[in-house]
Amino acid sequence: MFSLLLSLFQERNLEESSPQFIAILEKLFPEIRFAFIRAGEPAPTGGFAIATPERHYGWLSITGHSALTNEQQRLLADAAKMYALILEHNEPALPPEKDQATESTPGFEELRRENEHLREREAMLARSQQIAHVGSWVLDLTINKLTWSEETYRILGINPHEFALSFTAFLGVVHPDDRAALETIYFASVREGQEGYEFEHRIIRRDNNEVRYVQEKCFHERNKDGEIVRSVGMVQDITRRKLAEEELHKAIAIAEENETRFKALHNASFGGIAIHDKGMILDCNHGLSQITGYSVDELIGMDGLLLIAEKSRDMVRANIREGYEKPYEGIGRRKNGEEFPMRLEAREIPYRGRRVRSVEFRDITEQKKAESVLAAEKERLAVTLRSIGDGVITTDTRGKVIMMNRVAEDLTGWLQQEAEGQPLDKIFRIINEKTREPAENPVEKVIASGSIIELANHTVLISKNGVELNIADSGAPIKDANSKIIGVVLVFRDMTEKQKLLDSLQRTDKLEAIGVLAGGITHDFNNLLSGIFSYIELARLVTDPKQIASYLDQALVVFDRAKNLTGQLLAFAKGGAPKRKTGDLGPVVKESAMFALSGSSITCEFEIVEDLWPADFDRGQIEQVIDNLIINAKQAMPAGGSITIRGQNYIVKDGENPLLKPGKYIRLSVADSGVGMPASLLKRIFDPFFTTKQKGNGLGLATCYAIIQKHAGMIDVESVIGEGSTFHVFIPASNNVPDTKDDSVPVSHSGHGRILIMDDEEFLRDIVGTLLREMGYQVVEAKNGEEAVKLLTEPGAPAIDAAIFDLTIPGGLGGKDAIVQVRKKLPDLVVFVSSGYSEDPVMAQPQQYGFTDSLCKPYRKTELAAMLNRYAKKQTPA
């Protein structure tokens, strides 16, 4: 309103401006009629004075409206005051006197008062601009001077003292996206001789960089020749209005969208929808017409109870009275009199200024038919389940029990009505028999995998009364026609008695296996011990030194075979942890195979890829595997034949082999052209002491199996009678760089210094001590760890250069614990660990436990010499 009133600044007299003033007000208040009453005429009733403190111009009269709101009265009173200020401002100022007047002359005093009145009017005008948030500006085109009011500076957030005012500078305040348009509009209006223009645009305030919306109006003034010489304008901050308009537009758009959506949903509903007031239908959708047979025009205005069969009307009336809002069923009635089952659900809603009810009608005829069919099917299923000898439980996808058969009730101790709706893990409590930890929920496992699963071994079901049963179980997903999982079915049976029988059979099998193992060990060791004793006895019977040495050498050969036998026993018994190094398996395989075939008529072909991946392996153990596989192949070809050894890189994919983790492997295949093996033997060939050969102890393949297992790999076999057998060995590939260091060492050693031997066996201390003395060392002995620690760390004790600790001391401190005390005071002392338990991790990784290296018992002089060659600090030059 105030921005429109400011347009009256250019009107110079009352006669021209008053009609425009009235027109502006009637535009803003179209329901009210106004009139301007000049001063001197009778004052109207209820009018608003148009006056300043100095002048009275008349009244603003209300002619077409009897009652005004308080807000309307306030706005009209402010409009009358502002119009009076504009009229006063538009009056021409008195010209100054030509004579030089003094303060004492009457003309000067009148001029002073007039100037004061002028300043007061300007102050009031500035105040009115501030109230209305309307600023003014004047651009004198003759001198290109731009003048702003104080309110204009405030609107633009500019300090007058810090801003060089010009039209170009003003354009810099305008938002960059609106700047060109404003400039074009202004110069076009001047160029085309227009009266002015109106334009809304954005500004960026200089004080806080806030983007604001303003409305700008411009009027051009002309000289007597009709040329535009001055532009007078106003600028009003309309940010609030713009934001309100935007919110209003959004609200209107949302309302229109909601209306459209409501109508779309209203008509797209699968059921019939009616809006009624106490039963009288006010509106409905086409769905209701389709269900009832009435047209939409017939339905609107109808008593909705006519759509309800008489047998259900009392219930529906009661629900309308009570405002019932839950779904319920009743009987509907179509236009042709046909009755049908239906479902009703109502809600109270606002509708055109009043509260009414919206009700959904749904024809459930097909649903009732389906329920009848489903009930019959469920009964047939229940009969079937009752006849099954296994327990059956069905659940939904959340693991809630839906149904159980009689066997499941007996095994779990829960009745169907008790279990229905309960979580499965409450009804079907299963644990691991060995760990007593809860087993994985089979429903979660089935849903996660989407396939049939089986319970792990040793699963125990704990019934409601605490009885524990060994069970076998499987679970499968229940899927709908679209293959979507909608539930899970579990089938389980009591395996308690069967498990007892299996355990008894397994114990019998174990006893038989132990008997075979004991017999095999006894047979082989008796033979080997006989050979050792015999050669030693022969050595004692002769006096010739060469003959004695020959017999003793033969005893050592038998000794090596006995050591090899114990190594094989450890490999498949507790372990013999491999001492791994990164290397290339190709050369090792070739060398081992050729050595095992030396002197044989069997041919061997190698098909090993050149870029075979490196692996982490124990060379000695892998050589033993290849040696045993070649020997097995030779025995399968008594009349000769050929062996093919293949080596290739192989990637095991997820789920491809249950015995191997997914990843990169080296696959070694040893194929022979022998007689082959029947399927009945294949499952036993890796058992210890099982053999079909007249020669052999049955440990070869068992050793291979144990060694490859300890390398985190797998060995398998395939065989065809009359065509031969192929063994496949899988060993994990390594990401490490192969170790090319040469491990070959001299077999003799000479040194000096003092070496401590700690062992509980006196004869072992004597033997090792004798060997060390022959090499030039002094020997100190200790029978347990306590004595060894005391000899090494006691103040004043002779200096010791190295030590050999036995790993295990029965009833005393062993090497593993003794080294901890020694390292606290002697961190750099060379200490070897020695043991017959090669499977112990200390022997495989001695450095991790504080030792320098390890020696496996029994060891010979050459092995001891090789160890000292690597670590002795006081060796005697050869």
Secondary structure, 3 states (H helix, E strand, C coil): CHHHHHHHHHCCCHHHHHHHHHHHHHHHCCCCCEEEEECCCCCCCCCEEEECCCCEEEEEEECCCCCCCHHHHHHHHHHHHHHHHHHHHHCCCCCCCCCCCCCCCHHHHHHHHHHHHHHHHHHHHHHHHHHHCEEEEEEECCCCEEEECHHHHHHHCCCHHHCCCCHHHHHHHECHHHHHHHHHHHHHHHHCCCCEEEEEEEEECCCCCCEEEEEEEEEEEECCCCCEEEEEEEEEECHHHHHHHHHHHHHHHHHHHHHHHHHHHHHHCCCEEEEEECCEEEEECHHHHHHHCCCHHHHCCCEHHHHECHHHHHHHHHHHHHCCCCCEEEEEECCCCCEEEEEEEEEEEEECCEEEEEEEEEECHHHHHHHHHHHHHHHHHHHHHHHCCCEEEEEECCCEEEEECHHHHHHHCCCHHHHCCCEHHHHCEEEECCCCCECCCHHHHHHHHCCCEECCCCEEEECCCCCEEEEEEEEEEEECCCCCEEEEEEEEEECHHHHHHHHHHHHHHHHHHHHHHHHHHHHHHHHHHHHHHHHHHHHHHCCCHHHHHHHHHHHHHHHHHHHHHHHHHHHHCCCCCCCCEEECHHHHHHHHHHHHCCCCCCEEEEEECCCCCCEEECHHHHHHHHHHHHHHHHHHCCCCCEEEEEEEEEEECCCCCCCCCCEEEEEEEEEECCCCCCHHHHCCCCCCCCCCCCCCCCCHHHHHHHHHHHCCCEEEEEEECCCEEEEEEEEEECCCCCCCCCCCCCCCCCECCEEEEECCCHHHHHHHHHHHHHCCCEEEEECCHHHHHHHHHCCCCCCCCEEEEECCCCCCCCHHHHHHHHHHHCCCCEEEEEECCCCCHHHHCHHHHCCCEEEECCCCHHHHHHHHHHHCCCECCC
